């Protein structure tokens, strides 16, 4: 790792601490996605349970991440960072020991709280310690190492899941947390002396209730297949709270999300792009491992490794893509990238039930390759656009807003598309079963269990051929559902490209926004 200047060991410790802590969050999410099928089988989790295992973390993280940054500015970045590490680590241990889905979901929510305190602190501590050229090199080093953990996460999670050790995924953070806390001993404290005295508690409460209402409502409607009852009430309440959040932020003297920043056309466009594109990515990365493992017959490790081309292309292309803005402006890469990502989602929708990993190169690899190429073109210019569209003193809050929107987008898209998937799968399975000469009680039992998606149980039957037909109906129904989810992801990606074309200014011009 590059130190800020010769002999400055403190700078080295700053990098070690922030890289280890950030890697805890990055490696957790990647490895968990690959292990979802194993978790479902071991804990008898339903499709709704899987949605909440993913979303309970993202929900709290997305809703509170701006509050976490504000707390660091007020009470000391290192102090809040360390508290976040401790909460995240304790919750991770609880996840690893959870005997049921409900306790796992609750522990994941606490992880989200810890992450909201921890994630904003990494770059804030780096920015507070390093200056000038050294800051750029430090952020580059941080980015390189955290990207490596993102590459390792899915494969590592798949390996543990294949060997019946999915719980060990949550314990991977222990050595990283220990190193981070030990090195933080010598890192100097920093805070924003000009930060407002009061925190935006009303805004934090409203956005949390808004996201929770929409997520719960969409999931409940999907579970019951009824657009009414508590699901509809929660959905409406979530929308109302979200609207109130906007009104409160517009009138607050110390908002967690200053709406005046969106006067910058480019900043607003970049965040709209983030909302739709990262929503598509969040939902897709939930469904793809389920398809590969439960229907296509991949091992969990193979399913995790299937995403490696995306991470490798990000590493290879990011430096080159970062220079595109200087040559062509921001609009071009932010339009072309999402178009290519959308083509990747469309390609993922094409395969039916395949012969497993042996068919990977001709079935799912082209889609993964297109996604990696599109993201490689997009990610670095998007970060540069967000950070450069506003004056430098707004850079911290600009980054925090974009991070929060990307997290919230993943939560909302996974919940809404997950609820839709539950409805589509049940309907498609009913149609498939109508074509089979199965006993009515067998059909009824399978439809009652359709909330488990591809893990729907086929009751014991003496006729082996009928059993095979029933399993084929489940696989075919899930592939049909998966195909629709990928089409939706394609549409969201192309919509984000259209928004970039309309809203992003060709050349970055910093607006005098405060």
N, C-alpha and C positions, 0 to 999 in steps of 0.2 A: 504493500500500500504506500502511496505517495504521501509524505509528510509535508506540511505547509512550508517548512523551512528546515534547514539542516540543524539537527539537534533538538528539534521541538517534539519531545516525546508525548506531550499532552495532545497534540494534534493527532498523533497515531492512536491514542486511546479514544479520542472523540470518534474517529472512524470505526474502530473496533466495536465500540458500544452501540453506535447507531446502526451499523450493518447487522450485528447479531440480533438486536431487538427487532429491526424491520424484517429480517429473515424469518423470525418467528411467525409473523402474520402471513408472509408470502408462502412459505413452505406448508403452512397449515391448510390454506385454502386449496392449493393445488393437490396435495396428497389426499385431502378429504373427498374431493370430487371423484377421484379414482377408487376410493374405498366405499362409496355409497352403496353399491350392490351388496357388498359383504356385510355392511351394517344392517341393511334391510333384512338379509337372510338371518343374521345372528340374533337381532332384537325383535324379529317379526314386525318390522316397521311397515306401515302402510305408505302409499304414495304421498298422502298428506303429511305424514310424519317426516318423510324425506324432505319435503318442501320446507318444513319448519326447522329441521336440523340445519339446513343451509341458511334460511332466511332469518332465523332468530339472531344469529351473529351479525349478518349484514344490516339488519334493521337497526339495531342499537348502534352499530358503528357508523352507519350513514347519518343517523339522526343526531348523534352526539359529537361527531368528529370536529365540528366547528367550535362547540363548547370546550372540547379538550384543548384545542389550540388557544382559546381565550384564557382558560385556566392557567396554561403555561405562561402566557404573557403576563398574567397578574401575579401569580404566586411562585414563579420560577420554573423555567422549562425543564431543568434537570429533575427537580422535585416531582413534578407531575409525570414526567417521563418514567421515573423509577416506580411511582405508584401504579402507573399503567402496566409496567412489566410485571410487577408483583400480582396484580389482579388477573392479568392474562395468564400467567403461569399457574396460579392456584386454580383458575377455572379450567385450564387445560388438563390438569391432574384430575379434576372432578369429571371431566369428559371421558378421560381414559378409564375411570373406575365406574362410570354410570351403568347401573344394572338394567335400566329401562329407557325407552325413547323419551319419556317425559322428563326424566332427570337429565338426559343428554341435551335435550332442547333447552332446558333451564340453564345448564352450565354453559352452553354455547351463547346464550344471551349475555351472561356475565362476561364471557370472553369478549363480546362486542363492546361492553363498557370499558374493559381494560384496553382494548384496541383503540377506542376513541381517545383515550388519554395518551396512548403510546405512539400511535402512527404519526400524528402531526409533529411530535417532538423531534423526530429524527432529522429532518431537513432544517427545522428551526434551530436546533443545536449546532448543526454544521454551519448554517448561515451566520449564526451569532459568533462563532469562534474564528472561522476563516474569512479572509478578505481578499478582494481583487482576484488575480489569476489563480491563487491557491484555492479559492472557493470553488471555482469551476472545476479544477482538477479533483477536489474532494468529492463534489457531487457526482462527477464522472466515475470515480472509484466506487462510491456508494451504489450507483446505478448498475455498474458491472457485476458487483458481488450479489446484489439482491436479485438481479436477473438470473444469475446462476442458480440461486436457490429456487426460483420459479421453474427453471428447467428440471431440477432434480426432484421437486415435490411430487408430481404425478407418478413418475416411475417408482419412487421410493414408497409412496402410498400404495401403489398397486402391488409391489413386492410384499409388503407387510400383509395386505389383505389376502393375497394368494396363500400365505402361510398361516392364516388364521390369527394374525396378530394386529388387526386393525386398531386395537386400543393403543398400541405402541406409537401410532402416528401422533397422538396427543402428547406423548411423553418426550417427543423429539425436542420440544422447546426447552426442556430442563437444562441441558448443558449450555445452550445459547443464552438463556436467561442468566445463568450463573456467570458467564463470561461478561455479559453486558453490565450486570450490577457491579462486578468486581472492578471493571475498567472505569465505570462512572465515578469511582471514588476520587479520581484526580481531575475530572472534568469540571471546569468552572461553571458556576451558576450564572444564568442570564435571564433577563425579563425585559418587557417593554415598558419603559418608564412613562411613556406617553399614552399607554392604553387607558380606556375609560375605566372609571372606578367600579361601575356596576356591570354585572354580567347579564346577558339577555336570557334570563330564565323563562319568561313567557314564550319567547320564540322557540326555545329548546323543547318545552313541554308540548307546544302546538304541533311542531313538525314530527315529534315522536308519535303523538296520538294520530296525526294524519296518516303517516306511513303505516302505523300498526292497523288502523281501521281499514285501509285499502288492502293491505296484505291479508288480514284475517278475512275480510269480506270476500275477496276473490277466491281464496282457498276454500272457504266454507261453501260458496256457491258451486265450486267444482266438486266438492265432496258429496253434496246432496243432489247435484244436478237440478237444482231448483233456484230460479232467480227470484228469491223472496226470503222471508223469515229473517233470522239474525244475520245471515250473510249480506243481504241487501241493506239492512239497517247499518251494519258496520261499514259497508262500502260508502254509503251516503255520508255517514259521520266522518269517515276518513277524508272525503272530498271537502266537507265543510271545514274541518280543522285545518286542512291544507290552505284553503282560501283565507281563513282567518290568519294563518301564519303570514301570508303575503301582506295583509292589511297591517298587522302588528309591526312587521319589519319596515314597512313604509313610513310608519309614524314613530318608531323608536329612536331615541337619541343615541343608542349604542347597539345597533342591530348585529346579530351574528352573521346575517347575510345582507350587507348593504345593497339595496336595490339600485342605488345611484350608479354602481359599477356597470350595470347593464345598459347604461347610456352609450357605452362603447358598442357599436354594431358588431365588431369582430369578436369581442368578449362574449356577447350574448349569443352570437352564432356558434362559437366554439363550444359553448355549454349546451346549446340545443343539439349539436352534433353528438356530444358526449352522452346526453340523455338517451337518444335513440340507438346509437351504436353500441354503447356499453350495456344497454338493456338487452339487445340482441345477443351479445356475447355471454352475458350472465345466464340467460335462459338456455342458450345452446350448450354451454358447458355443464349444465345440469342434466340435459337429456342424452347427450352423446355417450357418456360412459355407461348409462343404463342400457342403451341400445347395443353397444359393443359387447358388454359382458353378458347381459341377460338374454339377448336374442341372437346375436351373431356368434356367441361362443368364445369370445376373447377371454384370456386370463385378465385379471385386474392389472397386472404389471404391463401386459401388452396394450391394454386400453390406455394406460397412463403414457406409455412410450409413443402411442399413436399421435400425441400432441407435440412431441419433440420438435418436428420441423417448424412449428410456429415459433417456439422459443429461439431456436437456432437462427431462423431468418430475422427475428427481432434483433438479435445480437449482431448479426452480420450487416444488416441494412440501416440500423439506427443512426450510425455516424454519418453515412452517406445521405440518408434522408434528412438529417438535421440541417444539411447545407442547401436543401432544395428551396427553402424560404428565401435565402439570399439571392438565388438565381431566378426563381420563378414567382416569388411571392407565396403567401399562405394559401390562397384559394385552390391552386392546382393540386397539391398533394392532399389537401383535406377533402377534395372532391373525388379524386382518382382512387385514393385508398379505400374509402367505404364502398365504392362501386366494386372493387376487386374482392373485398371481404364478402359482400353480398353474393357475388358469383361463387365464392367458396361455400357459403351456406346452401345455395341452390344445388351445387354439385353433391353435397352431403345428402341431399334429399333423394338422389336418384337410385342408390342401391336398394334392393329388396332384402330378402333373407339370403345371406351369402354363406360361403363355406368357411367362414372364420378368418383368422389371421392370414391364411394362405392367399386370400383374395384382397388383402388390404391395399396393395399397390395399384390395383385396377379399380377399386371401389371407393374407399374413403381417402386415400392418400392425395388424389388430385384436389379434393375439397380442402383438406388441411393445408396443402401447399399454397393454394390461392388465398386462404385466410392469413397464413403467415406472410405472404408477399404483401397483401393489402395492409396488414397491421404494421409491417416493417416500413412501409411508405408513410403511414399515418401517424404513429405514436409520437415519434420525436418532434415532428412539426406541430402536432396538437399541443404538446407541452410548451414548446417555444411560443406558440400563438397565445396561449392562456397567460403565460408569464410576461409576454412582451406587449400585449394589447393595452395595458394600463401603465401608469407611471410606476417607477420602481418601488415607491413606498407602499403601493397597494399589492405588491407581488405575493406577500404571505397570505393575505386573505383571498386573493385570486386563486392561488393554488388550493387553499382549503375548500373554497366553494366548488371548484372543479372536481376535487376528490370526493366531496360529499355527494355531488350530483351523480358521479359515476357509481358510487355505492348504492345510492337510492334507486338508480336506474336498474341495477341488477336485481335488487329486492323486488321492485314493482313488476318487472318483466317476468321474473321467475314465478312470482305468485299468480299473476294474471294468466300467463301462458300455462302454468302448472294446473290452475283450476280449469282452464279450457281443455287441456290434455285429458284430465280425468273424465270430462263430459264426452269428448270425442272418442276416447278409448272404450268407454262403456257402451256407447251407441254403436260403434263399429263392431265390437265383440258380439253384441246382440244380433246384428245383421249376419255376421259370420256363423253364429250358432244356429240361426234359422235354416241355414243350408245343410246342416248336418243332422243325421238321424240319431241324435243322442236322446236319452231319456229326459223328460221334462224336469225332473228333480236335479239332474246333473247340470242342466242349463241354468236353472234358477240359482244353484249354489255358486256356479262360476260367476254369474252376473252380480251376485251379492258380494263377491270377493274382488270385483273389478277395480276397487279403489287401490289395489296393490299393483296396478298396471301390469307390466310383464311378469311379475311374480304371482299373478292370479293362480290360485290353487285348482288343480283338476282333481275332483274326488276319485277315489279308487273305483276302478271298473274292471270287470273280468275280461272284457274285450280289448285286447292290446291295440287293435287297429283304431278303435274309437278313441282310445287314449291319445294315440299319436295325432289323430285328427283334431282333438280338442287343444292339444299343445300348439299345433300348427295355426289354429284359429287365434290363439293368444298372440303368437309371434307376428302373424299377418296384421292383426289389429294394432299392435304396438308400432310396427313399421309404418302403417298408414297414419297413425297419430304423429309419429316422429317426423314424417314427411311434411305434414301440415305445419308443425312447429318450425321446421327449417324454412318453409316458405314465408312464414311470418317474420322470421329473423332476416331473411333476404329483403323483404319489404322495408323493415326498419332500417337496415343498412343503407338501402338505396334512398330512403327518405332523408337520412342523415347527410348523404352526398348532395341531395337537392338543396337542403338547408345551407350547407356550406357554400354551394354555388351562389345562392341568393344573398346570404348574410355576411359571409367573410369578405372583407375588403381585399383587393388584389395584393396590396402592399401593407405591411404592418405600420400603423401610425398610432403612437401612444396618445391617448386622449387625456386631457387635464381633468381626470375624475378623482374625487377624494372620497 
